[in-house]
Amino acid sequence: MAARRLRGLPRARMALGLGVSLERVRAWELGQRAMQTIEVAAIGDLLNVPLDFIVRGIVSDEIELGPLQASVRKRRLLRLRRRLRLTSV
């Protein structure tokens, strides 16, 4: 996944951050499993990249966010993680 590599995040750490298995992340990256919408949103929040970048590979100015936007995204991620019943941030 380009977004994960862009951030220098190992697969195992991404899996842990999302509360999914390493096998699931590997399957996404190899195209063996489709991501659910909620998973795409969680990945965008975790990696701090817009959904267009994850879904279509479109790079925009939003990738480098300032502190305010990062704070907003962190709050959104926390809410999303609560809905998904994930405990670690």
C-alpha positions as CSV (number, residue, x, y, z in Angstrom):
1,M,0.0,0.0,0.0
2,A,1.6,3.2,-1.2
3,A,0.2,5.3,1.7
4,R,1.7,2.9,4.3
5,R,5.1,2.9,2.6
6,L,4.9,6.7,2.2
7,R,4.6,7.0,6.0
8,G,7.3,4.4,6.6
9,L,4.9,2.2,8.6
10,P,5.6,-1.5,8.8
11,R,2.7,-3.8,8.0
12,A,2.6,-5.2,11.5
13,R,2.4,-1.8,13.1
14,M,-0.4,-0.8,10.7
15,A,-2.3,-4.0,11.5
16,L,-1.9,-3.3,15.2
17,G,-3.0,0.4,14.8
18,L,-6.1,-0.8,12.9
19,G,-6.9,-3.7,15.2
20,V,-6.8,-6.2,12.3
21,S,-4.5,-9.2,11.6
22,L,-1.2,-8.9,9.7
23,E,-2.7,-11.4,7.2
24,R,-5.6,-9.0,6.5
25,V,-3.2,-6.1,5.7
26,R,-1.1,-8.3,3.5
27,A,-4.3,-9.5,1.6
28,W,-5.3,-5.9,1.0
29,E,-1.9,-5.0,-0.4
30,L,-1.8,-8.1,-2.6
31,G,-5.3,-7.4,-3.9
32,Q,-6.6,-10.7,-2.4
33,R,-9.2,-9.0,-0.2
34,A,-11.2,-5.8,-0.7
35,M,-11.3,-3.2,2.1
36,Q,-14.6,-2.3,3.7
37,T,-15.5,1.4,3.6
38,I,-15.0,1.7,7.4
39,E,-11.5,0.2,7.0
40,V,-10.5,2.6,4.3
41,A,-11.6,5.5,6.5
42,A,-9.6,4.1,9.4
43,I,-6.5,3.7,7.3
44,G,-6.8,7.3,6.1
45,D,-7.0,8.5,9.6
46,L,-4.2,6.3,10.9
47,L,-1.9,7.3,8.1
48,N,-3.2,10.9,8.0
49,V,-3.8,10.9,4.3
50,P,-7.0,11.7,2.3
51,L,-9.2,8.9,1.1
52,D,-8.5,9.8,-2.5
53,F,-4.9,8.9,-2.0
54,I,-5.8,5.5,-0.6
55,V,-8.5,4.6,-3.0
56,R,-7.3,6.2,-6.3
57,G,-3.7,7.2,-5.6
58,I,-4.5,10.9,-6.0
59,V,-2.0,13.1,-4.3
60,S,-3.2,16.4,-3.0
61,D,-2.0,19.2,-0.7
62,E,-4.0,17.6,2.1
63,I,-1.3,15.0,2.7
64,E,0.9,17.4,4.7
65,L,-1.5,18.6,7.3
66,G,-0.9,21.3,9.9
67,P,-1.4,20.8,13.7
68,L,-5.1,21.8,13.7
69,Q,-6.1,19.4,10.9
70,A,-4.1,16.6,12.5
71,S,-5.9,17.3,15.8
72,V,-9.3,17.1,14.0
73,R,-8.3,13.9,12.3
74,K,-7.1,12.4,15.6
75,R,-10.5,13.1,17.2
76,R,-12.2,11.5,14.2
77,L,-10.0,8.5,14.5
78,L,-10.7,8.1,18.2
79,R,-14.5,8.3,17.5
80,L,-14.1,5.7,14.7
81,R,-12.0,3.4,16.9
82,R,-14.7,3.6,19.6
83,R,-17.4,2.7,17.1
84,L,-15.2,-0.2,15.9
85,R,-14.5,-1.1,19.6
86,L,-10.7,-0.8,19.1
87,T,-8.9,0.0,22.3
88,S,-5.4,1.1,21.2
89,V,-4.7,4.4,19.5
